[in-house]
Amino acid sequence: MSAPLPACEWEDAGPAPVSASGARLRLRALVAIGHSPARIARALGDGTSGRTVRRFLGGETAAIGGRQLDRIRDLYEAWWDATPPERTRGERVAASAARRRAREAGWCTAMGLDDDLLDAPGYDPQCAWRPAAGTSVATDNPPRVPS
């Protein structure tokens, strides 16, 4: 006879990873309006690097943890219709490079996404990149989900 399995402590279990496709589409939409991977990484504020954001953008990451997805959702909600600041030459260059990358890859801005389908497996937006002026300029300190 085998020993009984120990009881599962739900508090000890971390959230199960989920598909990164919704996060990828949100991040691509932010790049399409001009936010650079480095700016996005800084805004996430959870130790995410620009390299990690670029891996998401390129489709190299298949799964994502629930907390990280929540941070990306919150950032997307804060910035989906806001352009990055372009106060300095460096900010203008970064925004231009982000838009160029999105245009070349055919990534659409948030207006081309169906919010109800963003996290649905296999969702593939039927739009391509189009210029977007946004309705405001994004703040440097968007709201964050507690870790």
OpenMM code with the backbone's topology and positions (N, CA, C; nanometers):
from openmm import Vec3, app, unit

residues = "MET SER ALA PRO LEU PRO ALA CYS GLU TRP GLU ASP ALA GLY PRO ALA PRO VAL SER ALA SER GLY ALA ARG LEU ARG LEU ARG ALA LEU VAL ALA ILE GLY HIS SER PRO ALA ARG ILE ALA ARG ALA LEU GLY ASP GLY THR SER GLY ARG THR VAL ARG ARG PHE LEU GLY GLY GLU THR ALA ALA ILE GLY GLY ARG GLN LEU ASP ARG ILE ARG ASP LEU TYR GLU ALA TRP TRP ASP ALA THR PRO PRO GLU ARG THR ARG GLY GLU ARG VAL ALA ALA SER ALA ALA ARG ARG ARG ALA ARG GLU ALA GLY TRP CYS THR ALA MET GLY LEU ASP ASP ASP LEU LEU ASP ALA PRO GLY TYR ASP PRO GLN CYS ALA TRP ARG PRO ALA ALA GLY THR SER VAL ALA THR ASP ASN PRO PRO ARG VAL PRO SER".split()
positions = [
    Vec3(0.0838, -0.1166, 0.0000),
    Vec3(0.0000, 0.0000, 0.0000),
    Vec3(0.0895, 0.1246, 0.0000),
    Vec3(0.0543, 0.2238, -0.0793),
    Vec3(0.1363, 0.3449, -0.0866),
    Vec3(0.0880, 0.4476, 0.0150),
    Vec3(0.1783, 0.5367, 0.0495),
    Vec3(0.1458, 0.6423, 0.1458),
    Vec3(0.0540, 0.7447, 0.0798),
    Vec3(-0.0357, 0.8060, 0.1559),
    Vec3(-0.1254, 0.9070, 0.0983),
    Vec3(-0.0458, 1.0296, 0.0536),
    Vec3(-0.0956, 1.0937, -0.0487),
    Vec3(-0.0322, 1.2155, -0.0984),
    Vec3(-0.0567, 1.3295, -0.0007),
    Vec3(0.0396, 1.4196, 0.0158),
    Vec3(0.0189, 1.5335, 0.1054),
    Vec3(-0.0880, 1.6270, 0.0483),
    Vec3(-0.1552, 1.6967, 0.1362),
    Vec3(-0.2581, 1.7923, 0.0938),
    Vec3(-0.1924, 1.9083, 0.0194),
    Vec3(-0.2622, 1.9582, -0.0785),
    Vec3(-0.2111, 2.0711, -0.1558),
    Vec3(-0.2437, 2.2004, -0.0825),
    Vec3(-0.1443, 2.2818, -0.0645),
    Vec3(-0.1625, 2.4131, -0.0032),
    Vec3(-0.1778, 2.5131, -0.1177),
    Vec3(-0.2974, 2.5623, -0.1433),
    Vec3(-0.3222, 2.6519, -0.2551),
    Vec3(-0.2402, 2.7800, -0.2445),
    Vec3(-0.2171, 2.8269, -0.1243),
    Vec3(-0.1400, 2.9494, -0.1093),
    Vec3(0.0039, 2.9313, -0.1581),
    Vec3(0.0549, 2.8084, -0.1499),
    Vec3(0.1923, 2.7828, -0.1920),
    Vec3(0.2054, 2.7658, -0.3425),
    Vec3(0.0952, 2.7363, -0.4066),
    Vec3(0.0999, 2.7123, -0.5508),
    Vec3(0.0956, 2.8451, -0.6246),
    Vec3(0.1932, 2.8693, -0.7124),
    Vec3(0.1933, 2.9898, -0.7943),
    Vec3(0.0926, 2.9746, -0.9073),
    Vec3(0.0539, 3.0848, -0.9685),
    Vec3(-0.0394, 3.0756, -1.0792),
    Vec3(0.0222, 2.9971, -1.1946),
    Vec3(-0.0589, 2.9141, -1.2551),
    Vec3(-0.0108, 2.8335, -1.3672),
    Vec3(0.0167, 2.9240, -1.4870),
    Vec3(0.1233, 2.8968, -1.5602),
    Vec3(0.1508, 2.9760, -1.6801),
    Vec3(0.0361, 2.9630, -1.7811),
    Vec3(0.0123, 3.0697, -1.8539),
    Vec3(-0.0907, 3.0711, -1.9569),
    Vec3(-0.0258, 3.1098, -2.0891),
    Vec3(-0.0989, 3.0964, -2.1966),
    Vec3(-0.0476, 3.1316, -2.3283),
    Vec3(-0.0035, 3.2780, -2.3299),
    Vec3(0.1076, 3.3038, -2.3941),
    Vec3(0.1612, 3.4401, -2.4029),
    Vec3(0.1042, 3.5167, -2.5216),
    Vec3(0.0137, 3.4572, -2.5983),
    Vec3(-0.0330, 3.5230, -2.7208),
    Vec3(-0.1040, 3.6548, -2.6931),
    Vec3(-0.1881, 3.6621, -2.5905),
    Vec3(-0.2561, 3.7872, -2.5580),
    Vec3(-0.1583, 3.8942, -2.5134),
    Vec3(-0.0601, 3.8545, -2.4330),
    Vec3(0.0435, 3.9486, -2.3899),
    Vec3(0.1224, 3.9973, -2.5109),
    Vec3(0.1546, 3.9067, -2.6004),
    Vec3(0.2309, 3.9429, -2.7206),
    Vec3(0.1545, 4.0458, -2.8039),
    Vec3(0.0252, 4.0237, -2.8254),
    Vec3(-0.0542, 4.1172, -2.9053),
    Vec3(-0.0623, 4.2542, -2.8373),
    Vec3(-0.0783, 4.2543, -2.7061),
    Vec3(-0.0828, 4.3820, -2.6330),
    Vec3(0.0502, 4.4562, -2.6461),
    Vec3(0.1611, 4.3848, -2.6277),
    Vec3(0.2923, 4.4476, -2.6385),
    Vec3(0.3175, 4.4984, -2.7802),
    Vec3(0.2782, 4.4206, -2.8794),
    Vec3(0.2959, 4.4642, -3.0188),
    Vec3(0.2150, 4.5898, -3.0470),
    Vec3(0.0940, 4.5993, -2.9912),
    Vec3(0.0123, 4.7188, -3.0110),
    Vec3(0.0783, 4.8407, -2.9474),
    Vec3(0.1420, 4.8215, -2.8324),
    Vec3(0.2121, 4.9327, -2.7690),
    Vec3(0.3320, 4.9770, -2.8527),
    Vec3(0.4025, 4.8830, -2.9115),
    Vec3(0.5141, 4.9172, -2.9995),
    Vec3(0.4610, 4.9881, -3.1240),
    Vec3(0.3489, 4.9439, -3.1754),
    Vec3(0.2925, 5.0040, -3.2967),
    Vec3(0.2571, 5.1513, -3.2777),
    Vec3(0.2221, 5.1904, -3.1556),
    Vec3(0.1909, 5.3318, -3.1315),
    Vec3(0.3161, 5.4104, -3.0930),
    Vec3(0.4297, 5.3388, -3.0739),
    Vec3(0.5567, 5.4071, -3.0559),
    Vec3(0.6335, 5.3771, -2.9286),
    Vec3(0.5826, 5.2909, -2.8410),
    Vec3(0.6549, 5.2591, -2.7172),
    Vec3(0.7651, 5.1574, -2.7476),
    Vec3(0.8862, 5.1891, -2.7091),
    Vec3(0.9990, 5.0989, -2.7341),
    Vec3(0.9981, 4.9839, -2.6335),
    Vec3(1.0606, 4.8705, -2.6692),
    Vec3(1.0719, 4.7604, -2.5729),
    Vec3(1.1380, 4.8034, -2.4415),
    Vec3(1.2378, 4.8917, -2.4475),
    Vec3(1.3045, 4.9374, -2.3244),
    Vec3(1.2082, 5.0180, -2.2381),
    Vec3(1.1298, 5.1045, -2.2985),
    Vec3(1.0315, 5.1853, -2.2241),
    Vec3(0.9269, 5.0950, -2.1610),
    Vec3(0.8798, 4.9965, -2.2357),
    Vec3(0.7810, 4.9016, -2.1841),
    Vec3(0.8392, 4.8256, -2.0653),
    Vec3(0.9622, 4.7783, -2.0796),
    Vec3(1.0259, 4.7033, -1.9707),
    Vec3(1.0365, 4.7880, -1.8444),
    Vec3(1.0773, 4.9131, -1.8595),
    Vec3(1.0859, 5.0028, -1.7423),
    Vec3(0.9489, 5.0217, -1.6783),
    Vec3(0.8471, 5.0366, -1.7585),
    Vec3(0.7123, 5.0599, -1.7064),
    Vec3(0.6574, 4.9378, -1.6339),
    Vec3(0.6932, 4.8188, -1.6778),
    Vec3(0.6452, 4.6979, -1.6101),
    Vec3(0.6999, 4.6901, -1.4689),
    Vec3(0.8196, 4.7420, -1.4480),
    Vec3(0.8751, 4.7575, -1.3144),
    Vec3(0.8913, 4.6310, -1.2338),
    Vec3(0.8993, 4.5184, -1.2971),
    Vec3(0.9114, 4.3916, -1.2238),
    Vec3(1.0417, 4.3202, -1.2555),
    Vec3(1.1396, 4.3963, -1.3011),
    Vec3(1.2671, 4.3359, -1.3371),
    Vec3(1.2708, 4.2852, -1.4804),
    Vec3(1.1631, 4.3052, -1.5549),
    Vec3(1.1597, 4.2650, -1.6949),
    Vec3(1.2592, 4.3501, -1.7732),
    Vec3(1.3368, 4.2869, -1.8578),
    Vec3(1.4358, 4.3597, -1.9380),
    Vec3(1.3803, 4.3885, -2.0771),
    Vec3(1.4442, 4.4813, -2.1448),
    Vec3(1.4081, 4.5085, -2.2837),
    Vec3(1.4245, 4.3838, -2.3694),
    Vec3(1.5254, 4.3033, -2.3375),
    Vec3(1.5482, 4.1779, -2.4112),
    Vec3(1.4293, 4.0834, -2.3949),
    Vec3(1.3760, 4.0747, -2.2732),
    Vec3(1.2601, 3.9888, -2.2489),
    Vec3(1.1402, 4.0384, -2.3286),
    Vec3(1.1181, 4.1680, -2.3302),
    Vec3(1.0074, 4.2247, -2.4080),
    Vec3(1.0271, 4.1926, -2.5560),
    Vec3(1.1493, 4.2065, -2.6055),
    Vec3(1.1762, 4.1743, -2.7472),
    Vec3(1.1492, 4.0268, -2.7767),
    Vec3(1.1786, 3.9391, -2.6809),
    Vec3(1.1493, 3.7954, -2.6991),
    Vec3(0.9984, 3.7715, -2.7080),
    Vec3(0.9210, 3.8411, -2.6241),
    Vec3(0.7750, 3.8313, -2.6336),
    Vec3(0.7282, 3.8789, -2.7702),
    Vec3(0.7783, 3.9946, -2.8114),
    Vec3(0.7374, 4.0532, -2.9389),
    Vec3(0.7659, 3.9587, -3.0553),
    Vec3(0.8807, 3.8918, -3.0495),
    Vec3(0.9215, 3.8030, -3.1575),
    Vec3(0.8572, 3.6656, -3.1543),
    Vec3(0.7764, 3.6396, -3.0533),
    Vec3(0.7086, 3.5098, -3.0449),
    Vec3(0.7956, 3.3997, -2.9885),
    Vec3(0.9050, 3.4357, -2.9215),
    Vec3(0.9954, 3.3351, -2.8654),
    Vec3(0.9472, 3.2810, -2.7316),
    Vec3(0.8458, 3.3419, -2.6735),
    Vec3(0.7947, 3.3010, -2.5431),
    Vec3(0.6535, 3.2469, -2.5612),
    Vec3(0.6328, 3.1206, -2.5245),
    Vec3(0.5027, 3.0572, -2.5455),
    Vec3(0.4082, 3.0709, -2.4269),
    Vec3(0.4633, 3.0796, -2.3060),
    Vec3(0.3800, 3.0859, -2.1859),
    Vec3(0.4271, 3.1996, -2.0964),
    Vec3(0.3343, 3.2470, -2.0141),
    Vec3(0.3628, 3.3598, -1.9260),
    Vec3(0.2926, 3.3360, -1.7929),
    Vec3(0.3546, 3.3815, -1.6868),
    Vec3(0.2931, 3.3698, -1.5547),
    Vec3(0.1782, 3.4676, -1.5387),
    Vec3(0.0849, 3.4349, -1.4545),
    Vec3(-0.0336, 3.5166, -1.4343),
    Vec3(-0.0041, 3.6578, -1.3869),
    Vec3(0.0924, 3.6722, -1.2960),
    Vec3(0.1252, 3.8066, -1.2460),
    Vec3(0.1846, 3.8948, -1.3560),
    Vec3(0.2722, 3.8353, -1.4355),
    Vec3(0.3318, 3.9127, -1.5440),
    Vec3(0.2251, 3.9509, -1.6473),
    Vec3(0.1340, 3.8599, -1.6752),
    Vec3(0.0244, 3.8911, -1.7672),
    Vec3(-0.0604, 4.0051, -1.7109),
    Vec3(-0.0876, 4.0036, -1.5812),
    Vec3(-0.1637, 4.1126, -1.5191),
    Vec3(-0.0925, 4.2462, -1.5348),
    Vec3(0.0403, 4.2463, -1.5183),
    Vec3(0.1162, 4.3712, -1.5353),
    Vec3(0.1068, 4.4218, -1.6791),
    Vec3(0.1191, 4.3293, -1.7735),
    Vec3(0.1107, 4.3684, -1.9147),
    Vec3(-0.0295, 4.4190, -1.9464),
    Vec3(-0.1325, 4.3527, -1.8955),
    Vec3(-0.2705, 4.4000, -1.9171),
    Vec3(-0.2890, 4.5402, -1.8612),
    Vec3(-0.2384, 4.5647, -1.7398),
    Vec3(-0.2535, 4.6971, -1.6786),
    Vec3(-0.1789, 4.8039, -1.7586),
    Vec3(-0.0592, 4.7719, -1.8037),
    Vec3(0.0163, 4.8676, -1.8841),
    Vec3(-0.0569, 4.8954, -2.0146),
    Vec3(-0.1075, 4.7923, -2.0775),
    Vec3(-0.1827, 4.8073, -2.2016),
    Vec3(-0.3046, 4.8970, -2.1794),
    Vec3(-0.3774, 4.8740, -2.0718),
    Vec3(-0.4950, 4.9564, -2.0418),
    Vec3(-0.4561, 5.1029, -2.0226),
    Vec3(-0.3416, 5.1271, -1.9622),
    Vec3(-0.2968, 5.2639, -1.9384),
    Vec3(-0.2466, 5.3321, -2.0653),
    Vec3(-0.1845, 5.2565, -2.1554),
    Vec3(-0.1160, 5.3169, -2.2694),
    Vec3(-0.1743, 5.2846, -2.4067),
    Vec3(-0.2769, 5.2047, -2.4180),
    Vec3(-0.3211, 5.1565, -2.5499),
    Vec3(-0.3477, 5.2692, -2.6490),
    Vec3(-0.3941, 5.3834, -2.6010),
    Vec3(-0.4255, 5.4944, -2.6916),
    Vec3(-0.3377, 5.6174, -2.6644),
    Vec3(-0.2255, 5.5957, -2.5989),
    Vec3(-0.1355, 5.7057, -2.5640),
    Vec3(0.0005, 5.6849, -2.6296),
    Vec3(0.0478, 5.7873, -2.6935),
    Vec3(0.1802, 5.7807, -2.7554),
    Vec3(0.2873, 5.8020, -2.6487),
    Vec3(0.4084, 5.7592, -2.6764),
    Vec3(0.5161, 5.7866, -2.5797),
    Vec3(0.5552, 5.9338, -2.5860),
    Vec3(0.6122, 5.9849, -2.4792),
    Vec3(0.6625, 6.1222, -2.4859),
    Vec3(0.7744, 6.1310, -2.5888),
    Vec3(0.7816, 6.2423, -2.6560),
    Vec3(0.8885, 6.2653, -2.7543),
    Vec3(0.9509, 6.4008, -2.7265),
    Vec3(0.9918, 6.4204, -2.6007),
    Vec3(1.0478, 6.5471, -2.5539),
    Vec3(1.1918, 6.5658, -2.5975),
    Vec3(1.2644, 6.4566, -2.6075),
    Vec3(1.4071, 6.4654, -2.6395),
    Vec3(1.4339, 6.3948, -2.7720),
    Vec3(1.5515, 6.4190, -2.8246),
    Vec3(1.5895, 6.3512, -2.9495),
    Vec3(1.5885, 6.1999, -2.9284),
    Vec3(1.6414, 6.1522, -2.8150),
    Vec3(1.6441, 6.0088, -2.7859),
    Vec3(1.5042, 5.9479, -2.7819),
    Vec3(1.4093, 6.0174, -2.7197),
    Vec3(1.2717, 5.9679, -2.7151),
    Vec3(1.2100, 5.9638, -2.8548),
    Vec3(1.2380, 6.0644, -2.9368),
    Vec3(1.1846, 6.0662, -3.0735),
    Vec3(1.2434, 5.9525, -3.1570),
    Vec3(1.3731, 5.9284, -3.1423),
    Vec3(1.4385, 5.8190, -3.2156),
    Vec3(1.3809, 5.6838, -3.1727),
    Vec3(1.3637, 5.6630, -3.0421),
    Vec3(1.3103, 5.5367, -2.9912),
    Vec3(1.1676, 5.5138, -3.0406),
    Vec3(1.0843, 5.6171, -3.0378),
    Vec3(0.9458, 5.6043, -3.0833),
    Vec3(0.9406, 5.5752, -3.2330),
    Vec3(1.0239, 5.6442, -3.3089),
    Vec3(1.0281, 5.6216, -3.4537),
    Vec3(1.0736, 5.4793, -3.4857),
    Vec3(1.1739, 5.4312, -3.4144),
    Vec3(1.2230, 5.2943, -3.4360),
    Vec3(1.1158, 5.1918, -3.3995),
    Vec3(1.0426, 5.2163, -3.2923),
    Vec3(0.9357, 5.1242, -3.2521),
    Vec3(0.8276, 5.1187, -3.3597),
    Vec3(0.7834, 5.2346, -3.4071),
    Vec3(0.6799, 5.2377, -3.5117),
    Vec3(0.7284, 5.1711, -3.6399),
    Vec3(0.8548, 5.1942, -3.6755),
    Vec3(0.9108, 5.1326, -3.7960),
    Vec3(0.9114, 4.9804, -3.7827),
    Vec3(0.9518, 4.9309, -3.6660),
    Vec3(0.9527, 4.7856, -3.6440),
    Vec3(0.8121, 4.7281, -3.6586),
    Vec3(0.7149, 4.7955, -3.5978),
    Vec3(0.5767, 4.7480, -3.6051),
    Vec3(0.5242, 4.7529, -3.7490),
    Vec3(0.5568, 4.8600, -3.8203),
    Vec3(0.5116, 4.8725, -3.9598),
    Vec3(0.5710, 4.7610, -4.0446),
    Vec3(0.7008, 4.7361, -4.0295),
    Vec3(0.7669, 4.6313, -4.1075),
    Vec3(0.7134, 4.4922, -4.0753),
    Vec3(0.6744, 4.4705, -3.9498),
    Vec3(0.6226, 4.3397, -3.9081),
    Vec3(0.4721, 4.3276, -3.9292),
    Vec3(0.4047, 4.4392, -3.9592),
    Vec3(0.2601, 4.4359, -3.9801),
    Vec3(0.1787, 4.4269, -3.8513),
    Vec3(0.2369, 4.4744, -3.7395),
    Vec3(0.1651, 4.4698, -3.6116),
    Vec3(0.0649, 4.5830, -3.6060),
    Vec3(-0.0554, 4.5529, -3.5630),
    Vec3(-0.1579, 4.6567, -3.5564),
    Vec3(-0.1573, 4.7262, -3.4200),
    Vec3(-0.2107, 4.8469, -3.4203),
    Vec3(-0.2298, 4.9184, -3.2947),
    Vec3(-0.3519, 4.8596, -3.2242),
    Vec3(-0.3786, 4.9075, -3.1055),
    Vec3(-0.4885, 4.8535, -3.0250),
    Vec3(-0.6236, 4.8655, -3.0941),
    Vec3(-0.6434, 4.9668, -3.1752),
    Vec3(-0.7721, 4.9835, -3.2430),
    Vec3(-0.8009, 4.8688, -3.3391),
    Vec3(-0.6994, 4.7949, -3.3804),
    Vec3(-0.7187, 4.6822, -3.4701),
    Vec3(-0.7393, 4.5506, -3.3987),
    Vec3(-0.7392, 4.5536, -3.2645),
    Vec3(-0.7554, 4.4309, -3.1864),
    Vec3(-0.8966, 4.4208, -3.1305),
    Vec3(-0.9453, 4.3001, -3.1179),
    Vec3(-1.0736, 4.2746, -3.0531),
    Vec3(-1.0434, 4.2383, -2.9081),
    Vec3(-1.0725, 4.3301, -2.8172),
    Vec3(-1.0393, 4.3086, -2.6757),
    Vec3(-1.1022, 4.1823, -2.6189),
    Vec3(-1.2174, 4.1424, -2.6708),
    Vec3(-1.2837, 4.0215, -2.6205),
    Vec3(-1.2121, 3.8937, -2.6629),
    Vec3(-1.1273, 3.9031, -2.7637),
    Vec3(-1.0593, 3.7844, -2.8158),
    Vec3(-0.9093, 3.7816, -2.7863),
    Vec3(-0.8567, 3.8875, -2.7264),
    Vec3(-0.7115, 3.8987, -2.7071),
    Vec3(-0.6478, 3.7769, -2.6427),
    Vec3(-0.7139, 3.7171, -2.5453),
    Vec3(-0.6552, 3.6032, -2.4751),
    Vec3(-0.7077, 3.4686, -2.5249),
    Vec3(-0.7865, 3.4703, -2.6312),
    Vec3(-0.8396, 3.3456, -2.6867),
    Vec3(-0.7298, 3.2736, -2.7641),
    Vec3(-0.7130, 3.1440, -2.7399),
    Vec3(-0.6110, 3.0683, -2.8144),
    Vec3(-0.6341, 3.0791, -2.9648),
    Vec3(-0.5285, 3.1082, -3.0363),
    Vec3(-0.5358, 3.1148, -3.1821),
    Vec3(-0.5887, 3.2447, -3.2392),
    Vec3(-0.6217, 3.3422, -3.1543),
    Vec3(-0.6715, 3.4697, -3.2078),
    Vec3(-0.5647, 3.5347, -3.2940),
    Vec3(-0.6030, 3.5696, -3.4159),
    Vec3(-0.5122, 3.6321, -3.5115),
    Vec3(-0.5818, 3.7552, -3.5680),
    Vec3(-0.5418, 3.8748, -3.5246),
    Vec3(-0.6088, 3.9957, -3.5729),
    Vec3(-0.6012, 4.0059, -3.7246),
    Vec3(-0.7081, 4.0515, -3.7842),
    Vec3(-0.7156, 4.0611, -3.9293),
    Vec3(-0.6825, 4.2010, -3.9796),
    Vec3(-0.5953, 4.2686, -3.9122),
    Vec3(-0.5556, 4.4028, -3.9536),
    Vec3(-0.4040, 4.4095, -3.9609),
    Vec3(-0.3566, 4.5177, -4.0164),
    Vec3(-0.2124, 4.5394, -4.0257),
    Vec3(-0.1805, 4.6738, -3.9618),
    Vec3(-0.0536, 4.7101, -3.9632),
    Vec3(-0.0118, 4.8364, -3.9039),
    Vec3(-0.0745, 4.9531, -3.9777),
    Vec3(-0.1172, 5.0499, -3.9019),
    Vec3(-0.1623, 5.1781, -3.9556),
    Vec3(-0.1123, 5.2854, -3.8594),
    Vec3(-0.0829, 5.4034, -3.9111),
    Vec3(-0.0366, 5.5082, -3.8202),
    Vec3(-0.1450, 5.5422, -3.7178),
    Vec3(-0.1037, 5.5726, -3.5963),
    Vec3(-0.1979, 5.6096, -3.4910),
    Vec3(-0.1431, 5.7285, -3.4149),
    Vec3(-0.2243, 5.8295, -3.3987),
    Vec3(-0.1814, 5.9505, -3.3292),
    Vec3(-0.2046, 5.9419, -3.1791),
    Vec3(-0.2920, 5.8531, -3.1353),
    Vec3(-0.3239, 5.8443, -2.9937),
    Vec3(-0.4112, 5.9602, -2.9488),
    Vec3(-0.4610, 5.9509, -2.8273),
    Vec3(-0.5460, 6.0569, -2.7729),
    Vec3(-0.4744, 6.1388, -2.6671),
    Vec3(-0.3565, 6.0916, -2.6253),
    Vec3(-0.2799, 6.1614, -2.5214),
    Vec3(-0.1357, 6.1116, -2.5262),
    Vec3(-0.0558, 6.1649, -2.4364),
    Vec3(0.0821, 6.1195, -2.4209),
    Vec3(0.0879, 6.0351, -2.2935),
    Vec3(0.1495, 5.9195, -2.3028),
    Vec3(0.1576, 5.8269, -2.1897),
    Vec3(0.2413, 5.8858, -2.0761),
    Vec3(0.1995, 5.8564, -1.9560),
    Vec3(0.2763, 5.8987, -1.8395),
    Vec3(0.4012, 5.8126, -1.8261),
    Vec3(0.4985, 5.8624, -1.7547),
    Vec3(0.6195, 5.7842, -1.7301),
    Vec3(0.5985, 5.6805, -1.6207),
    Vec3(0.4963, 5.6960, -1.5397),
    Vec3(0.4712, 5.6061, -1.4269),
    Vec3(0.3303, 5.5495, -1.4324),
    Vec3(0.3073, 5.4491, -1.5180),
    Vec3(0.1728, 5.3910, -1.5250),
    Vec3(0.1413, 5.3113, -1.3989),
    Vec3(0.0121, 5.2826, -1.3742),
    Vec3(-0.0227, 5.2032, -1.2565),
    Vec3(0.0390, 5.0648, -1.2654),
    Vec3(0.0720, 5.0071, -1.1501),
    Vec3(0.1344, 4.8747, -1.1459),
    Vec3(0.0542, 4.7811, -1.0598),
    Vec3(0.0553, 4.6547, -1.0983),
    Vec3(-0.0062, 4.5496, -1.0187),
    Vec3(0.0946, 4.5109, -0.9106),
    Vec3(0.0523, 4.5013, -0.7851),
    Vec3(0.1471, 4.4578, -0.6809),
    Vec3(0.2034, 4.3200, -0.7110),
    Vec3(0.3288, 4.2973, -0.6768),
    Vec3(0.3928, 4.1667, -0.7004),
    Vec3(0.3395, 4.0628, -0.6064),
] * unit.nanometer
topology = app.Topology()
chain = topology.addChain("A")
for resn in residues:
    res = topology.addResidue(resn, chain)
    for name in ("N", "CA", "C"):
        topology.addAtom(name, app.Element.getBySymbol(name[0]), res)
